[in-house]
């Protein structure tokens, strides 16, 4: 089946001309709209995750030939995690061409982080199967771009860093408490407080609990490391 005009535009944004259009269509098909004659993207997602991991591992090793595994691992994790894949998906407009079931669309599926991240991995696999590893590598290096160059600044997971900060001072691990949830059901906004047993608290809001927790942890860690806590 030929690509639709929207799918052709998306393929152009990716920078890949599909010899087998069905691969891209499969990558864009969420399980909520799959049928016996229309495969969903879960198998491609599985493959794409591994292709992304291989390319990133090779890229990081080539970029820093002296870094030990302990430095490479957090950089790698920052580049392949679901949030990063979802960011790339948003940048290329993947959500606009996803094929979703009605209930998934009504619940804001085109903006869901996990759904976008999974679909981006499936697209990587589609390119890999269509054009080989070099085509997949070009796609990844093009669209991850500055994220690779700036990974050192992004590699430190705020929740992990805050927990390590607390442990080093013999404090209990931080707690994360949802204090508010607003917005419509298809696009909720979560407000989370990061709390230390010593009494310090920072609050953040985001479209997912994980993002709000990370933002609250980052704010609290910044405050504690700056020595501005009361």
C-alpha positions as CSV (number, residue, x, y, z in Angstrom):
1,X,0.0,0.0,0.0
2,X,1.3,3.4,-1.0
3,X,2.1,6.0,1.7
4,X,-0.4,8.8,2.3
5,X,0.6,12.4,1.7
6,X,1.1,12.9,5.4
7,X,3.2,9.8,5.7
8,X,5.3,10.9,2.7
9,X,5.9,14.2,4.4
10,X,6.9,12.4,7.6
11,X,9.3,10.2,5.7
12,X,10.8,13.3,4.1
13,X,11.3,14.8,7.6
14,X,13.0,11.6,8.7
15,X,15.3,11.8,5.6
16,X,14.6,8.3,4.4
17,X,12.9,7.2,1.1
18,X,11.2,3.9,1.9
19,X,11.6,1.2,-0.7
20,X,9.0,-0.8,1.3
21,X,6.3,1.7,2.4
22,X,4.5,-1.0,4.4
23,X,7.4,-1.0,7.0
24,X,6.7,2.7,7.8
25,X,3.0,2.0,8.0
26,X,3.6,-0.8,10.4
27,X,5.8,1.4,12.5
28,X,3.1,4.0,12.8
29,X,0.3,1.5,13.7
30,X,-0.5,1.4,17.5
31,X,-1.9,-1.8,18.9
32,X,-5.2,-0.1,19.5
33,X,-5.9,0.0,15.8
34,X,-4.3,-3.3,14.7
35,X,-6.3,-6.0,12.9
36,X,-5.5,-9.5,11.7
37,X,-4.5,-7.9,8.4
38,X,-2.8,-4.9,9.9
39,X,0.2,-5.5,12.1
40,X,1.0,-3.2,15.0
41,X,4.4,-1.7,15.8
42,X,5.3,-3.7,18.9
43,X,7.7,-6.1,17.2
44,X,9.4,-3.2,15.4
45,X,9.7,-1.3,18.7
46,X,11.5,-4.3,20.1
47,X,14.0,-4.3,17.3
48,X,14.4,-0.5,17.1
49,X,15.3,-0.4,20.8
50,X,18.3,-2.7,20.1
51,X,19.3,-0.8,16.9
52,X,19.3,2.5,18.8
53,X,21.3,1.0,21.6
54,X,24.0,-0.4,19.2
55,X,24.3,2.9,17.3
56,X,24.6,4.9,20.5
57,X,27.1,2.5,22.1
58,X,29.3,2.7,19.0
59,X,28.9,6.5,18.8
60,X,29.8,7.1,22.5
61,X,32.9,4.8,22.3
62,X,34.1,6.6,19.2
63,X,33.5,10.0,20.7
64,X,35.4,9.4,23.9
65,X,38.1,6.7,23.6
66,X,39.3,7.0,27.2
67,X,36.0,7.1,29.2
68,X,35.5,4.1,31.5
69,X,32.2,2.2,31.5
70,X,31.1,4.1,34.6
71,X,31.1,7.4,32.6
72,X,29.7,5.9,29.4
73,X,26.7,4.1,30.9
74,X,24.8,7.2,32.2
75,X,25.5,9.0,28.8
76,X,24.1,5.9,27.0
77,X,21.0,5.7,29.3
78,X,20.3,9.4,28.7
79,X,20.3,9.0,25.0
80,X,18.2,5.8,24.7
81,X,15.7,6.4,27.4
82,X,12.0,6.7,26.5
83,X,11.8,10.4,27.3
84,X,14.6,11.2,24.8
85,X,12.9,9.0,22.1
86,X,9.7,10.9,22.7
87,X,11.4,14.2,22.4
88,X,12.8,13.2,19.0
89,X,9.4,11.9,18.0
90,X,7.8,15.3,18.8
91,X,10.6,17.1,16.9
92,X,9.8,15.2,13.7
93,X,6.0,15.4,14.1
94,X,5.5,11.6,14.6
95,X,2.4,12.1,16.7
96,X,0.5,13.6,13.8
97,X,0.9,10.5,11.6
98,X,0.3,7.8,14.2
99,X,-2.6,5.4,13.5
100,X,-4.5,5.1,16.8
101,X,-7.8,3.6,17.9
102,X,-10.6,6.1,18.8
103,X,-10.3,5.6,22.6
104,X,-6.5,6.1,22.4
105,X,-7.0,9.3,20.4
106,X,-9.6,10.6,22.8
107,X,-7.2,10.0,25.8
108,X,-4.5,12.2,24.2
109,X,-2.5,9.3,22.7
110,X,-0.7,11.5,20.2
111,X,1.0,13.3,23.1
112,X,1.7,10.4,25.4
113,X,5.4,10.1,26.2
114,X,5.6,6.3,26.3
115,X,3.5,5.9,23.1
116,X,5.7,8.4,21.2
117,X,8.9,6.8,22.5
118,X,7.8,3.3,21.5
119,X,6.7,4.5,18.0
120,X,10.1,6.3,17.5
121,X,11.9,3.0,18.2
122,X,9.6,1.3,15.8
123,X,10.4,3.9,13.1
124,X,14.1,3.2,13.6
125,X,13.5,-0.5,13.1
126,X,11.5,0.2,9.9
127,X,14.4,2.3,8.5
128,X,16.8,-0.5,9.5
129,X,14.8,-3.2,7.8
130,X,14.2,-1.0,4.7
131,X,17.7,0.4,4.3
132,X,20.1,-1.5,6.6
133,X,22.2,-0.4,9.5
134,X,23.8,2.5,7.8
135,X,20.4,4.0,7.0
136,X,19.4,3.6,10.6
137,X,22.6,5.1,11.8
138,X,22.1,8.2,9.6
139,X,18.6,8.6,10.9
140,X,19.7,8.4,14.5
141,X,22.8,10.6,14.3
142,X,20.7,13.2,12.4
143,X,17.8,13.4,14.7
144,X,19.6,12.8,18.0
145,X,22.2,15.5,16.8
146,X,22.8,18.0,19.6
147,X,21.6,15.5,22.2
148,X,24.7,13.4,21.6
149,X,27.0,16.4,21.7
150,X,25.4,17.7,25.0
151,X,24.8,14.3,26.6
152,X,27.3,14.9,29.5
153,X,25.1,17.7,30.8
154,X,21.9,15.6,30.5
155,X,23.3,12.2,31.7
156,X,22.9,12.8,35.4
157,X,19.4,11.5,36.4
158,X,18.0,14.0,38.9
159,X,16.2,11.4,41.1
160,X,19.3,9.2,41.3
161,X,21.6,12.2,42.0
162,X,19.3,13.5,44.8
163,X,19.1,10.0,46.4
164,X,22.9,9.7,46.3
165,X,23.2,13.2,47.8
166,X,20.8,12.1,50.7
167,X,22.6,8.8,51.2
168,X,26.0,10.5,51.5
169,X,24.6,12.5,54.4
170,X,22.9,9.5,56.0
171,X,19.4,10.8,55.2
172,X,16.5,8.6,54.1
173,X,15.8,8.4,50.4
174,X,13.7,11.3,49.1
175,X,9.9,10.9,48.9
176,X,7.7,12.0,46.0
177,X,4.2,13.0,46.7
178,X,1.5,13.9,44.2
179,X,-0.1,17.1,45.6
180,X,-2.3,18.1,42.7
181,X,-3.7,16.9,39.3
182,X,-5.4,19.3,37.0
183,X,-6.4,19.6,33.3
184,X,-8.6,17.4,31.2
185,X,-8.4,13.6,31.4
186,X,-6.6,13.4,28.0
187,X,-3.9,15.9,29.0
188,X,-3.5,15.9,32.8
189,X,-0.9,18.0,34.6
190,X,0.7,16.5,37.7
191,X,2.1,18.4,40.6
192,X,4.7,16.5,42.6
193,X,6.7,17.5,45.7
194,X,10.1,16.1,46.3
195,X,10.7,15.8,50.1
196,X,13.7,15.1,52.3
197,X,13.3,13.9,55.8
198,X,15.3,17.0,56.9
199,X,12.3,19.1,55.9
200,X,13.3,20.6,52.6
201,X,10.7,20.5,49.8
202,X,10.6,21.5,46.1
203,X,7.5,21.3,43.8
204,X,7.2,20.9,40.1
205,X,4.4,20.3,37.5
206,X,4.5,18.4,34.2
207,X,2.4,16.3,31.9
208,X,3.6,13.0,33.4
209,X,4.3,12.0,36.9
210,X,7.9,10.9,36.0
211,X,8.6,14.3,34.4
212,X,7.2,16.1,37.4
213,X,9.3,13.9,39.8
214,X,12.4,14.5,37.8
215,X,11.8,18.3,37.7
216,X,11.1,18.4,41.5
217,X,14.2,16.4,42.2
218,X,16.4,18.6,40.0
219,X,15.1,21.7,41.8
220,X,15.6,20.3,45.2
221,X,19.1,19.0,44.4
222,X,20.1,22.4,42.9
223,X,18.9,24.0,46.1
224,X,20.7,21.6,48.4
225,X,24.0,21.7,46.5
226,X,23.9,25.5,46.4
227,X,23.6,25.5,50.2
228,X,20.6,27.7,50.2
229,X,18.3,25.4,52.3
230,X,17.2,26.8,55.6
